[in-house]
């Protein structure tokens, strides 16, 4: 379970990241939103979310380059 101050910090970080996406005309993906929810629910850490994000998107990016 996240401490209230830690959760607030993470919510602020997610809000800033989403604002950046919106300014670029993008929106968060359902996958990204699900990771955000799991982090804020305290079921995974931000580090685990980052690892899942990389595992999900890096293979697709690499295959486009090759």
Protein Blocks (a to p, Z undefined) as FASTA:
>chain_A
ZZfklmmmmmmmmmmmmmmmmmnopacdfklmmmmmmmmnopacfklmmmmmmmmmmmmm
mmmmZZ
